[in-house]
Amino acid sequence: MSRRAAAGGSAGAAQREGKNPNPVVQALPVVAMKPRRGLFIALMTVLVIWVGFLVALYLMTVRPHSGKQPAAAPGTNRSSAVDVGPVSDHR
């Protein structure tokens, strides 16, 4: 016996027996939320502070100003950091 037959048959069998296979479910009434001015003001304040913080981080990033290259630290050779030379695979 199949699971469907054991569970009560098909939708056609339910209609023949007078059962409704898709009962109508009544929706719950919608409860309107009241505006909360204090919460709105608090959340807007947090949002403005957050956006201001992000703008400040953007403006304070470390980058060269007006197209000048940053000065190298004393005792360093900038070309040696780029050119690492040949790589060998000795084990």
N, C-alpha and C positions, 0 to 999 in steps of 0.2 A: 504494500500500500504506500502511496506517495505521501509526502508531508502535507501537500495541499489538500488531498482527500482526507487525511487524518485531522487537519485543522478545521474542517467544516465545509470543504467544497469550494466551488467557484462563486463568483458574484451572481451568475445566473441562478444557481441553486438557492442563494440567499434571497433573491427577489421572489422566487417561487414559494418560499416559505414565509414571505411577508416581512423579512428583515431588510432594513436599509443598510447597504454596505458602506455608504458615506454619510454618517449622521451629521446633521447641521450643528456646528459648534457656535454658540453665541459668544460674540466678542465682549470683552470686559469694557465697562464704560471708561471713556477717556477722562483722566483727571487733569485739569489745567494747572500748570505750575505758575505760581505767583512770582512776579519779578522781585529779585532781591538786589536792591541798589547797592548795599554795602559790599556784597560779594562781587558784584560787577566792578565796582571801583577798586577793590583790592586786587582782583585779577588783572585789570587794566594797568594798575601800577606795577605789578610784577612783570607784565609784558613789556612795558616801557623801559623798566630797569634792565631787563634781559637784552632787549634790542640795543640799548645804549652801551651795555657791556660788550656786545658783539662788535658794534661799530668801533668802540675804543680799541679792542683787540686788533681789528683790521687796520686801523690807522697807526698803531704802534708796532707793527711787525718790523722785523729787522730786514732792511733792504737798502741798497745804495741810493743816495739822494742825488737827483739831477744827473744821472748817467755816469757818475764817477765810480771808478773801481775802488773797492775797499783796500786800504793799505795792508800789506802783508806784515805779519808779526816779525820782529827782528830775529834773525838767525834761521829763518825758514826759506826754503827754495821752492817757489810755487811750481816750477816746471817739473820737479822731481815727484810731486804729488800726482801729477797727471801721467807721466811716463814711468811706468813700473818696470819696463824692460822685458826681456823674454822670459817666458814661464816654462820651466822644465818639469817633467813628471818623473822624478827619481824616487824610487821606493827603497 
